Amino acid sequence: MNELLAQMQDHLPPVFAGVEIDQLTGNAIRWRTIQNLRACRNVPERKKIPQGCFKKDGNRKILIVRDPFLSWWFTQLEDA
């Protein structure tokens, strides 16, 4: 897992527009799903995305802060 985290940190910019996450991750992470998790108040604690993963640019543009977001995302992964 540490190798995968390092690869993703090398590939993703430190901050990027949320709408770019599908393309940047090869659809491994979907912006629509992230938006749903951010909006839903009844999501189990394990799936809630910490607010520190996001910044707002202007009225509508949501930015993702790479390192806190990846830290959260890696807690969601399981071996297949």
PDB file of N, CA, C and O in Angstrom:
ATOM      1  N   MET A   1       0.817  -1.196   0.000  1.00  0.00           N
ATOM      2  CA  MET A   1       0.000   0.000   0.000  1.00  0.00           C
ATOM      3  C   MET A   1       0.860   1.260   0.000  1.00  0.00           C
ATOM      4  O   MET A   1       0.512   2.251  -0.641  1.00  0.00           O
ATOM      5  N   ASN A   2       1.980   1.223   0.716  1.00  0.00           N
ATOM      6  CA  ASN A   2       2.841   2.406   0.761  1.00  0.00           C
ATOM      7  C   ASN A   2       3.375   2.758  -0.615  1.00  0.00           C
ATOM      8  O   ASN A   2       3.522   3.934  -0.945  1.00  0.00           O
ATOM      9  N   GLU A   3       3.668   1.740  -1.423  1.00  0.00           N
ATOM     10  CA  GLU A   3       4.163   1.987  -2.781  1.00  0.00           C
ATOM     11  C   GLU A   3       3.082   2.637  -3.634  1.00  0.00           C
ATOM     12  O   GLU A   3       3.364   3.561  -4.396  1.00  0.00           O
ATOM     13  N   LEU A   4       1.858   2.164  -3.512  1.00  0.00           N
ATOM     14  CA  LEU A   4       0.745   2.747  -4.257  1.00  0.00           C
ATOM     15  C   LEU A   4       0.504   4.186  -3.822  1.00  0.00           C
ATOM     16  O   LEU A   4       0.260   5.050  -4.665  1.00  0.00           O
ATOM     17  N   LEU A   5       0.567   4.457  -2.533  1.00  0.00           N
ATOM     18  CA  LEU A   5       0.409   5.823  -2.031  1.00  0.00           C
ATOM     19  C   LEU A   5       1.490   6.734  -2.608  1.00  0.00           C
ATOM     20  O   LEU A   5       1.194   7.846  -3.047  1.00  0.00           O
ATOM     21  N   ALA A   6       2.727   6.274  -2.611  1.00  0.00           N
ATOM     22  CA  ALA A   6       3.827   7.072  -3.158  1.00  0.00           C
ATOM     23  C   ALA A   6       3.623   7.344  -4.649  1.00  0.00           C
ATOM     24  O   ALA A   6       3.886   8.451  -5.118  1.00  0.00           O
ATOM     25  N   GLN A   7       3.163   6.358  -5.381  1.00  0.00           N
ATOM     26  CA  GLN A   7       2.907   6.544  -6.811  1.00  0.00           C
ATOM     27  C   GLN A   7       1.809   7.576  -7.046  1.00  0.00           C
ATOM     28  O   GLN A   7       1.920   8.413  -7.941  1.00  0.00           O
ATOM     29  N   MET A   8       0.760   7.516  -6.249  1.00  0.00           N
ATOM     30  CA  MET A   8      -0.332   8.477  -6.409  1.00  0.00           C
ATOM     31  C   MET A   8       0.120   9.880  -6.023  1.00  0.00           C
ATOM     32  O   MET A   8      -0.274  10.853  -6.666  1.00  0.00           O
ATOM     33  N   GLN A   9       0.935   9.995  -4.989  1.00  0.00           N
ATOM     34  CA  GLN A   9       1.449  11.305  -4.604  1.00  0.00           C
ATOM     35  C   GLN A   9       2.350  11.880  -5.695  1.00  0.00           C
ATOM     36  O   GLN A   9       2.359  13.090  -5.919  1.00  0.00           O
ATOM     37  N   ASP A  10       3.101  11.023  -6.367  1.00  0.00           N
ATOM     38  CA  ASP A  10       3.948  11.482  -7.473  1.00  0.00           C
ATOM     39  C   ASP A  10       3.122  11.908  -8.679  1.00  0.00           C
ATOM     40  O   ASP A  10       3.506  12.823  -9.407  1.00  0.00           O
ATOM     41  N   HIS A  11       1.995  11.251  -8.888  1.00  0.00           N
ATOM     42  CA  HIS A  11       1.174  11.485 -10.073  1.00  0.00           C
ATOM     43  C   HIS A  11       0.224  12.672  -9.920  1.00  0.00           C
ATOM     44  O   HIS A  11       0.034  13.438 -10.865  1.00  0.00           O
ATOM     45  N   LEU A  12      -0.371  12.830  -8.744  1.00  0.00           N
ATOM     46  CA  LEU A  12      -1.368  13.882  -8.543  1.00  0.00           C
ATOM     47  C   LEU A  12      -0.708  15.179  -8.089  1.00  0.00           C
ATOM     48  O   LEU A  12       0.251  15.152  -7.318  1.00  0.00           O
ATOM     49  N   PRO A  13      -1.223  16.324  -8.569  1.00  0.00           N
ATOM     50  CA  PRO A  13      -0.710  17.609  -8.071  1.00  0.00           C
ATOM     51  C   PRO A  13      -1.111  17.805  -6.606  1.00  0.00           C
ATOM     52  O   PRO A  13      -2.053  17.162  -6.143  1.00  0.00           O
ATOM     53  N   PRO A  14      -0.421  18.673  -5.872  1.00  0.00           N
ATOM     54  CA  PRO A  14      -0.728  18.889  -4.454  1.00  0.00           C
ATOM     55  C   PRO A  14      -2.161  19.381  -4.210  1.00  0.00           C
ATOM     56  O   PRO A  14      -2.775  19.035  -3.201  1.00  0.00           O
ATOM     57  N   VAL A  15      -2.688  20.184  -5.131  1.00  0.00           N
ATOM     58  CA  VAL A  15      -4.066  20.677  -5.071  1.00  0.00           C
ATOM     59  C   VAL A  15      -4.598  20.658  -6.493  1.00  0.00           C
ATOM     60  O   VAL A  15      -3.900  21.056  -7.427  1.00  0.00           O
ATOM     61  N   PHE A  16      -5.841  20.193  -6.662  1.00  0.00           N
ATOM     62  CA  PHE A  16      -6.429  20.150  -8.001  1.00  0.00           C
ATOM     63  C   PHE A  16      -7.935  20.268  -7.909  1.00  0.00           C
ATOM     64  O   PHE A  16      -8.526  20.015  -6.859  1.00  0.00           O
ATOM     65  N   ALA A  17      -8.557  20.657  -9.021  1.00  0.00           N
ATOM     66  CA  ALA A  17     -10.012  20.796  -9.068  1.00  0.00           C
ATOM     67  C   ALA A  17     -10.662  19.432  -8.911  1.00  0.00           C
ATOM     68  O   ALA A  17     -10.237  18.451  -9.521  1.00  0.00           O
ATOM     69  N   GLY A  18     -11.695  19.385  -8.085  1.00  0.00           N
ATOM     70  CA  GLY A  18     -12.401  18.134  -7.853  1.00  0.00           C
ATOM     71  C   GLY A  18     -12.897  17.482  -9.128  1.00  0.00           C
ATOM     72  O   GLY A  18     -12.864  16.259  -9.257  1.00  0.00           O
ATOM     73  N   VAL A  19     -13.359  18.295 -10.078  1.00  0.00           N
ATOM     74  CA  VAL A  19     -13.903  17.738 -11.320  1.00  0.00           C
ATOM     75  C   VAL A  19     -12.848  16.996 -12.138  1.00  0.00           C
ATOM     76  O   VAL A  19     -13.195  16.274 -13.072  1.00  0.00           O
ATOM     77  N   GLU A  20     -11.577  17.160 -11.807  1.00  0.00           N
ATOM     78  CA  GLU A  20     -10.501  16.492 -12.539  1.00  0.00           C
ATOM     79  C   GLU A  20     -10.143  15.123 -11.970  1.00  0.00           C
ATOM     80  O   GLU A  20      -9.340  14.403 -12.563  1.00  0.00           O
ATOM     81  N   ILE A  21     -10.725  14.753 -10.835  1.00  0.00           N
ATOM     82  CA  ILE A  21     -10.286  13.527 -10.165  1.00  0.00           C
ATOM     83  C   ILE A  21     -10.562  12.269 -10.980  1.00  0.00           C
ATOM     84  O   ILE A  21      -9.768  11.328 -10.934  1.00  0.00           O
ATOM     85  N   ASP A  22     -11.663  12.226 -11.724  1.00  0.00           N
ATOM     86  CA  ASP A  22     -11.950  11.044 -12.556  1.00  0.00           C
ATOM     87  C   ASP A  22     -10.796  10.801 -13.532  1.00  0.00           C
ATOM     88  O   ASP A  22     -10.265   9.695 -13.629  1.00  0.00           O
ATOM     89  N   GLN A  23     -10.431  11.849 -14.240  1.00  0.00           N
ATOM     90  CA  GLN A  23      -9.385  11.743 -15.254  1.00  0.00           C
ATOM     91  C   GLN A  23      -8.021  11.463 -14.618  1.00  0.00           C
ATOM     92  O   GLN A  23      -7.269  10.613 -15.096  1.00  0.00           O
ATOM     93  N   LEU A  24      -7.709  12.181 -13.543  1.00  0.00           N
ATOM     94  CA  LEU A  24      -6.395  12.031 -12.916  1.00  0.00           C
ATOM     95  C   LEU A  24      -6.172  10.646 -12.310  1.00  0.00           C
ATOM     96  O   LEU A  24      -5.034  10.190 -12.203  1.00  0.00           O
ATOM     97  N   THR A  25      -7.258   9.977 -11.914  1.00  0.00           N
ATOM     98  CA  THR A  25      -7.122   8.656 -11.276  1.00  0.00           C
ATOM     99  C   THR A  25      -7.546   7.514 -12.189  1.00  0.00           C
ATOM    100  O   THR A  25      -7.671   6.379 -11.729  1.00  0.00           O
ATOM    101  N   GLY A  26      -7.768   7.785 -13.463  1.00  0.00           N
ATOM    102  CA  GLY A  26      -8.216   6.728 -14.368  1.00  0.00           C
ATOM    103  C   GLY A  26      -9.548   6.149 -13.941  1.00  0.00           C
ATOM    104  O   GLY A  26      -9.789   4.952 -14.099  1.00  0.00           O
ATOM    105  N   ASN A  27     -10.414   6.993 -13.398  1.00  0.00           N
ATOM    106  CA  ASN A  27     -11.748   6.628 -12.899  1.00  0.00           C
ATOM    107  C   ASN A  27     -11.718   5.720 -11.675  1.00  0.00           C
ATOM    108  O   ASN A  27     -12.749   5.152 -11.314  1.00  0.00           O
ATOM    109  N   ALA A  28     -10.563   5.570 -11.027  1.00  0.00           N
ATOM    110  CA  ALA A  28     -10.513   4.796  -9.782  1.00  0.00           C
ATOM    111  C   ALA A  28     -11.267   5.535  -8.681  1.00  0.00           C
ATOM    112  O   ALA A  28     -11.867   4.913  -7.804  1.00  0.00           O
ATOM    113  N   ILE A  29     -11.231   6.865  -8.731  1.00  0.00           N
ATOM    114  CA  ILE A  29     -11.988   7.698  -7.801  1.00  0.00           C
ATOM    115  C   ILE A  29     -12.894   8.563  -8.662  1.00  0.00           C
ATOM    116  O   ILE A  29     -12.432   9.205  -9.606  1.00  0.00           O
ATOM    117  N   ARG A  30     -14.182   8.583  -8.340  1.00  0.00           N
ATOM    118  CA  ARG A  30     -15.151   9.326  -9.149  1.00  0.00           C
ATOM    119  C   ARG A  30     -15.622  10.562  -8.398  1.00  0.00           C
ATOM    120  O   ARG A  30     -15.970  10.480  -7.220  1.00  0.00           O
ATOM    121  N   TRP A  31     -15.635  11.708  -9.073  1.00  0.00           N
ATOM    122  CA  TRP A  31     -16.050  12.967  -8.477  1.00  0.00           C
ATOM    123  C   TRP A  31     -17.504  12.903  -8.010  1.00  0.00           C
ATOM    124  O   TRP A  31     -17.843  13.445  -6.957  1.00  0.00           O
ATOM    125  N   ARG A  32     -18.337  12.263  -8.766  1.00  0.00           N
ATOM    126  CA  ARG A  32     -19.752  12.150  -8.383  1.00  0.00           C
ATOM    127  C   ARG A  32     -19.908  11.419  -7.046  1.00  0.00           C
ATOM    128  O   ARG A  32     -20.723  11.817  -6.214  1.00  0.00           O
ATOM    129  N   THR A  33     -19.147  10.378  -6.844  1.00  0.00           N
ATOM    130  CA  THR A  33     -19.190   9.639  -5.582  1.00  0.00           C
ATOM    131  C   THR A  33     -18.677  10.504  -4.439  1.00  0.00           C
ATOM    132  O   THR A  33     -19.255  10.513  -3.352  1.00  0.00           O
ATOM    133  N   ILE A  34     -17.594  11.230  -4.685  1.00  0.00           N
ATOM    134  CA  ILE A  34     -17.038  12.118  -3.664  1.00  0.00           C
ATOM    135  C   ILE A  34     -18.069  13.176  -3.273  1.00  0.00           C
ATOM    136  O   ILE A  34     -18.250  13.464  -2.090  1.00  0.00           O
ATOM    137  N   GLN A  35     -18.740  13.751  -4.267  1.00  0.00           N
ATOM    138  CA  GLN A  35     -19.773  14.748  -3.986  1.00  0.00           C
ATOM    139  C   GLN A  35     -20.902  14.145  -3.151  1.00  0.00           C
ATOM    140  O   GLN A  35     -21.389  14.780  -2.216  1.00  0.00           O
ATOM    141  N   ASN A  36     -21.316  12.938  -3.482  1.00  0.00           N
ATOM    142  CA  ASN A  36     -22.376  12.269  -2.723  1.00  0.00           C
ATOM    143  C   ASN A  36     -21.951  12.039  -1.276  1.00  0.00           C
ATOM    144  O   ASN A  36     -22.740  12.267  -0.359  1.00  0.00           O
ATOM    145  N   LEU A  37     -20.726  11.596  -1.062  1.00  0.00           N
ATOM    146  CA  LEU A  37     -20.243  11.365   0.294  1.00  0.00           C
ATOM    147  C   LEU A  37     -20.137  12.669   1.074  1.00  0.00           C
ATOM    148  O   LEU A  37     -20.402  12.692   2.276  1.00  0.00           O
ATOM    149  N   ARG A  38     -19.756  13.751   0.409  1.00  0.00           N
ATOM    150  CA  ARG A  38     -19.671  15.053   1.086  1.00  0.00           C
ATOM    151  C   ARG A  38     -21.049  15.572   1.462  1.00  0.00           C
ATOM    152  O   ARG A  38     -21.200  16.244   2.482  1.00  0.00           O
ATOM    153  N   ALA A  39     -22.055  15.268   0.653  1.00  0.00           N
ATOM    154  CA  ALA A  39     -23.393  15.827   0.850  1.00  0.00           C
ATOM    155  C   ALA A  39     -24.244  15.018   1.826  1.00  0.00           C
ATOM    156  O   ALA A  39     -25.146  15.568   2.459  1.00  0.00           O
ATOM    157  N   CYS A  40     -23.973  13.738   1.954  1.00  0.00           N
ATOM    158  CA  CYS A  40     -24.834  12.855   2.737  1.00  0.00           C
ATOM    159  C   CYS A  40     -24.455  12.915   4.217  1.00  0.00           C
ATOM    160  O   CYS A  40     -23.322  12.618   4.595  1.00  0.00           O
ATOM    161  N   ARG A  41     -25.420  13.304   5.041  1.00  0.00           N
ATOM    162  CA  ARG A  41     -25.178  13.411   6.482  1.00  0.00           C
ATOM    163  C   ARG A  41     -25.299  12.063   7.185  1.00  0.00           C
ATOM    164  O   ARG A  41     -24.834  11.923   8.317  1.00  0.00           O
ATOM    165  N   ASN A  42     -25.905  11.079   6.550  1.00  0.00           N
ATOM    166  CA  ASN A  42     -26.138   9.778   7.193  1.00  0.00           C
ATOM    167  C   ASN A  42     -25.101   8.741   6.804  1.00  0.00           C
ATOM    168  O   ASN A  42     -25.343   7.542   6.944  1.00  0.00           O
ATOM    169  N   VAL A  43     -23.965   9.179   6.323  1.00  0.00           N
ATOM    170  CA  VAL A  43     -22.902   8.263   5.929  1.00  0.00           C
ATOM    171  C   VAL A  43     -22.203   7.763   7.195  1.00  0.00           C
ATOM    172  O   VAL A  43     -21.937   8.553   8.101  1.00  0.00           O
ATOM    173  N   PRO A  44     -21.902   6.459   7.270  1.00  0.00           N
ATOM    174  CA  PRO A  44     -21.172   5.951   8.437  1.00  0.00           C
ATOM    175  C   PRO A  44     -19.841   6.695   8.617  1.00  0.00           C
ATOM    176  O   PRO A  44     -19.236   7.142   7.642  1.00  0.00           O
ATOM    177  N   GLU A  45     -19.400   6.821   9.853  1.00  0.00           N
ATOM    178  CA  GLU A  45     -18.171   7.561  10.169  1.00  0.00           C
ATOM    179  C   GLU A  45     -16.984   7.125   9.314  1.00  0.00           C
ATOM    180  O   GLU A  45     -16.185   7.961   8.894  1.00  0.00           O
ATOM    181  N   ARG A  46     -16.865   5.857   9.059  1.00  0.00           N
ATOM    182  CA  ARG A  46     -15.726   5.330   8.297  1.00  0.00           C
ATOM    183  C   ARG A  46     -15.652   5.946   6.912  1.00  0.00           C
ATOM    184  O   ARG A  46     -14.554   6.137   6.390  1.00  0.00           O
ATOM    185  N   LYS A  47     -16.776   6.260   6.306  1.00  0.00           N
ATOM    186  CA  LYS A  47     -16.779   6.758   4.944  1.00  0.00           C
ATOM    187  C   LYS A  47     -16.764   8.276   4.843  1.00  0.00           C
ATOM    188  O   LYS A  47     -16.532   8.805   3.755  1.00  0.00           O
ATOM    189  N   LYS A  48     -17.000   8.993   5.928  1.00  0.00           N
ATOM    190  CA  LYS A  48     -17.034  10.458   5.879  1.00  0.00           C
ATOM    191  C   LYS A  48     -15.669  11.002   5.493  1.00  0.00           C
ATOM    192  O   LYS A  48     -14.640  10.577   6.019  1.00  0.00           O
ATOM    193  N   ILE A  49     -15.679  11.932   4.583  1.00  0.00           N
ATOM    194  CA  ILE A  49     -14.435  12.546   4.123  1.00  0.00           C
ATOM    195  C   ILE A  49     -14.164  13.773   4.988  1.00  0.00           C
ATOM    196  O   ILE A  49     -15.023  14.649   5.089  1.00  0.00           O
ATOM    197  N   PRO A  50     -12.991  13.855   5.613  1.00  0.00           N
ATOM    198  CA  PRO A  50     -12.677  15.018   6.446  1.00  0.00           C
ATOM    199  C   PRO A  50     -12.707  16.318   5.639  1.00  0.00           C
ATOM    200  O   PRO A  50     -12.276  16.346   4.487  1.00  0.00           O
ATOM    201  N   GLN A  51     -13.209  17.376   6.238  1.00  0.00           N
ATOM    202  CA  GLN A  51     -13.310  18.666   5.558  1.00  0.00           C
ATOM    203  C   GLN A  51     -11.951  19.217   5.148  1.00  0.00           C
ATOM    204  O   GLN A  51     -11.868  19.993   4.196  1.00  0.00           O
ATOM    205  N   GLY A  52     -10.886  18.834   5.846  1.00  0.00           N
ATOM    206  CA  GLY A  52      -9.544  19.301   5.505  1.00  0.00           C
ATOM    207  C   GLY A  52      -9.060  18.821   4.144  1.00  0.00           C
ATOM    208  O   GLY A  52      -8.022  19.273   3.661  1.00  0.00           O
ATOM    209  N   CYS A  53      -9.799  17.912   3.526  1.00  0.00           N
ATOM    210  CA  CYS A  53      -9.438  17.403   2.196  1.00  0.00           C
ATOM    211  C   CYS A  53      -9.858  18.363   1.092  1.00  0.00           C
ATOM    212  O   CYS A  53      -9.483  18.180  -0.067  1.00  0.00           O
ATOM    213  N   PHE A  54     -10.635  19.388   1.443  1.00  0.00           N
ATOM    214  CA  PHE A  54     -11.217  20.265   0.426  1.00  0.00           C
ATOM    215  C   PHE A  54     -10.971  21.732   0.751  1.00  0.00           C
ATOM    216  O   PHE A  54     -10.903  22.130   1.914  1.00  0.00           O
ATOM    217  N   LYS A  55     -10.840  22.519  -0.303  1.00  0.00           N
ATOM    218  CA  LYS A  55     -10.794  23.976  -0.213  1.00  0.00           C
ATOM    219  C   LYS A  55     -11.757  24.509  -1.259  1.00  0.00           C
ATOM    220  O   LYS A  55     -12.029  23.850  -2.263  1.00  0.00           O
ATOM    221  N   LYS A  56     -12.267  25.699  -1.019  1.00  0.00           N
ATOM    222  CA  LYS A  56     -13.204  26.306  -1.955  1.00  0.00           C
ATOM    223  C   LYS A  56     -12.523  27.473  -2.658  1.00  0.00           C
ATOM    224  O   LYS A  56     -11.880  28.303  -2.015  1.00  0.00           O
ATOM    225  N   ASP A  57     -12.664  27.535  -3.973  1.00  0.00           N
ATOM    226  CA  ASP A  57     -12.116  28.617  -4.775  1.00  0.00           C
ATOM    227  C   ASP A  57     -13.291  29.355  -5.403  1.00  0.00           C
ATOM    228  O   ASP A  57     -13.897  28.858  -6.352  1.00  0.00           O
ATOM    229  N   GLY A  58     -13.618  30.525  -4.888  1.00  0.00           N
ATOM    230  CA  GLY A  58     -14.769  31.260  -5.395  1.00  0.00           C
ATOM    231  C   GLY A  58     -16.058  30.690  -4.829  1.00  0.00           C
ATOM    232  O   GLY A  58     -16.070  30.103  -3.747  1.00  0.00           O
ATOM    233  N   ASN A  59     -17.138  30.870  -5.571  1.00  0.00           N
ATOM    234  CA  ASN A  59     -18.447  30.439  -5.087  1.00  0.00           C
ATOM    235  C   ASN A  59     -18.708  28.958  -5.256  1.00  0.00           C
ATOM    236  O   ASN A  59     -19.427  28.370  -4.448  1.00  0.00           O
ATOM    237  N   ARG A  60     -18.142  28.331  -6.287  1.00  0.00           N
ATOM    238  CA  ARG A  60     -18.536  26.950  -6.590  1.00  0.00           C
ATOM    239  C   ARG A  60     -17.402  25.967  -6.748  1.00  0.00           C
ATOM    240  O   ARG A  60     -17.602  24.776  -6.507  1.00  0.00           O
ATOM    241  N   LYS A  61     -16.232  26.402  -7.137  1.00  0.00           N
ATOM    242  CA  LYS A  61     -15.153  25.474  -7.462  1.00  0.00           C
ATOM    243  C   LYS A  61     -14.578  24.843  -6.196  1.00  0.00           C
ATOM    244  O   LYS A  61     -14.117  25.541  -5.292  1.00  0.00           O
ATOM    245  N   ILE A  62     -14.615  23.513  -6.147  1.00  0.00           N
ATOM    246  CA  ILE A  62     -14.078  22.768  -5.012  1.00  0.00           C
ATOM    247  C   ILE A  62     -12.729  22.174  -5.416  1.00  0.00           C
ATOM    248  O   ILE A  62     -12.602  21.517  -6.449  1.00  0.00           O
ATOM    249  N   LEU A  63     -11.739  22.421  -4.583  1.00  0.00           N
ATOM    250  CA  LEU A  63     -10.399  21.892  -4.803  1.00  0.00           C
ATOM    251  C   LEU A  63     -10.156  20.739  -3.837  1.00  0.00           C
ATOM    252  O   LEU A  63     -10.651  20.744  -2.710  1.00  0.00           O
ATOM    253  N   ILE A  64      -9.400  19.766  -4.283  1.00  0.00           N
ATOM    254  CA  ILE A  64      -9.014  18.639  -3.435  1.00  0.00           C
ATOM    255  C   ILE A  64      -7.561  18.839  -3.035  1.00  0.00           C
ATOM    256  O   ILE A  64      -6.700  19.099  -3.876  1.00  0.00           O
ATOM    257  N   VAL A  65      -7.301  18.712  -1.732  1.00  0.00           N
ATOM    258  CA  VAL A  65      -5.945  18.776  -1.204  1.00  0.00           C
ATOM    259  C   VAL A  65      -5.435  17.333  -1.154  1.00  0.00           C
ATOM    260  O   VAL A  65      -5.924  16.512  -0.378  1.00  0.00           O
ATOM    261  N   ARG A  66      -4.460  17.052  -1.984  1.00  0.00           N
ATOM    262  CA  ARG A  66      -4.013  15.680  -2.260  1.00  0.00           C
ATOM    263  C   ARG A  66      -3.694  14.838  -1.024  1.00  0.00           C
ATOM    264  O   ARG A  66      -4.293  13.777  -0.844  1.00  0.00           O
ATOM    265  N   ASP A  67      -2.780  15.274  -0.177  1.00  0.00           N
ATOM    266  CA  ASP A  67      -2.285  14.403   0.885  1.00  0.00           C
ATOM    267  C   ASP A  67      -3.355  14.028   1.912  1.00  0.00           C
ATOM    268  O   ASP A  67      -3.482  12.846   2.232  1.00  0.00           O
ATOM    269  N   PRO A  68      -4.134  14.988   2.446  1.00  0.00           N
ATOM    270  CA  PRO A  68      -5.191  14.554   3.369  1.00  0.00           C
ATOM    271  C   PRO A  68      -6.243  13.681   2.684  1.00  0.00           C
ATOM    272  O   PRO A  68      -6.778  12.749   3.285  1.00  0.00           O
ATOM    273  N   PHE A  69      -6.532  13.996   1.416  1.00  0.00           N
ATOM    274  CA  PHE A  69      -7.521  13.195   0.696  1.00  0.00           C
ATOM    275  C   PHE A  69      -7.024  11.762   0.508  1.00  0.00           C
ATOM    276  O   PHE A  69      -7.766  10.812   0.754  1.00  0.00           O
ATOM    277  N   LEU A  70      -5.783  11.605   0.077  1.00  0.00           N
ATOM    278  CA  LEU A  70      -5.251  10.253  -0.123  1.00  0.00           C
ATOM    279  C   LEU A  70      -5.169   9.493   1.195  1.00  0.00           C
ATOM    280  O   LEU A  70      -5.414   8.287   1.231  1.00  0.00           O
ATOM    281  N   SER A  71      -4.827  10.186   2.276  1.00  0.00           N
ATOM    282  CA  SER A  71      -4.801   9.528   3.591  1.00  0.00           C
ATOM    283  C   SER A  71      -6.168   8.963   3.918  1.00  0.00           C
ATOM    284  O   SER A  71      -6.279   7.828   4.382  1.00  0.00           O
ATOM    285  N   TRP A  72      -7.221   9.752   3.678  1.00  0.00           N
ATOM    286  CA  TRP A  72      -8.581   9.256   3.914  1.00  0.00           C
ATOM    287  C   TRP A  72      -8.907   8.101   2.966  1.00  0.00           C
ATOM    288  O   TRP A  72      -9.397   7.057   3.396  1.00  0.00           O
ATOM    289  N   TRP A  73      -8.633   8.296   1.673  1.00  0.00           N
ATOM    290  CA  TRP A  73      -9.020   7.305   0.667  1.00  0.00           C
ATOM    291  C   TRP A  73      -8.385   5.949   0.945  1.00  0.00           C
ATOM    292  O   TRP A  73      -9.029   4.913   0.784  1.00  0.00           O
ATOM    293  N   PHE A  74      -7.122   5.957   1.362  1.00  0.00           N
ATOM    294  CA  PHE A  74      -6.446   4.694   1.624  1.00  0.00           C
ATOM    295  C   PHE A  74      -7.053   3.948   2.811  1.00  0.00           C
ATOM    296  O   PHE A  74      -6.882   2.734   2.919  1.00  0.00           O
ATOM    297  N   THR A  75      -7.753   4.641   3.693  1.00  0.00           N
ATOM    298  CA  THR A  75      -8.443   3.945   4.787  1.00  0.00           C
ATOM    299  C   THR A  75      -9.684   3.219   4.261  1.00  0.00           C
ATOM    300  O   THR A  75     -10.213   2.339   4.940  1.00  0.00           O
ATOM    301  N   GLN A  76     -10.153   3.573   3.069  1.00  0.00           N
ATOM    302  CA  GLN A  76     -11.337   2.951   2.487  1.00  0.00           C
ATOM    303  C   GLN A  76     -11.016   1.702   1.677  1.00  0.00           C
ATOM    304  O   GLN A  76     -11.905   0.904   1.382  1.00  0.00           O
ATOM    305  N   LEU A  77      -9.752   1.531   1.318  1.00  0.00           N
ATOM    306  CA  LEU A  77      -9.359   0.411   0.447  1.00  0.00           C
ATOM    307  C   LEU A  77      -9.225  -0.895   1.231  1.00  0.00           C
ATOM    308  O   LEU A  77      -8.822  -0.915   2.394  1.00  0.00           O
ATOM    309  N   GLU A  78      -9.573  -1.964   0.556  1.00  0.00           N
ATOM    310  CA  GLU A  78      -9.427  -3.310   1.119  1.00  0.00           C
ATOM    311  C   GLU A  78      -8.768  -4.196   0.064  1.00  0.00           C
ATOM    312  O   GLU A  78      -8.881  -3.923  -1.131  1.00  0.00           O
ATOM    313  N   ASP A  79      -8.093  -5.237   0.489  1.00  0.00           N
ATOM    314  CA  ASP A  79      -7.511  -6.191  -0.452  1.00  0.00           C
ATOM    315  C   ASP A  79      -8.628  -6.953  -1.148  1.00  0.00           C
ATOM    316  O   ASP A  79      -9.627  -7.320  -0.528  1.00  0.00           O
ATOM    317  N   ALA A  80      -8.446  -7.187  -2.448  1.00  0.00           N
ATOM    318  CA  ALA A  80      -9.454  -7.923  -3.214  1.00  0.00           C
ATOM    319  C   ALA A  80      -9.017  -9.370  -3.408  1.00  0.00           C
ATOM    320  O   ALA A  80      -9.734 -10.153  -4.031  1.00  0.00           O
TER     321      ALA A  80
END
